[in-house]
Amino acid sequence: MLTSIKGIPVWAIGDNAVAISAGATVYKAAKLYIGSTGNVTVTTSGGDAGVVFTAVPAGTVLPVLVTAVTAATAGGLVLIS
């Protein structure tokens, strides 16, 4: 199902997960699944901006709650609440 987060189109994956791309900000902090290896820059739920995770392996769930993805070379990003 196509939906949006703050006007950015995303594909809903399930009741508690949604695909997301770099540049998106979310209403509720969520964990972030990385579908393909790469870098990802996020803002944490604690307000820390520009936190960079480097060479994150595919299949990783980042151990932080994020409120924004500001840049990414990683693909297949999915928010999990």
Secondary structure, 3 states (H helix, E strand, C coil): CEEEECCEEEEEEECCEEECCCCEEEEEEEEEEECECEEEEEEECCCCCCEEEEEECCCEECCCCEEEEEEECCECCEEEC
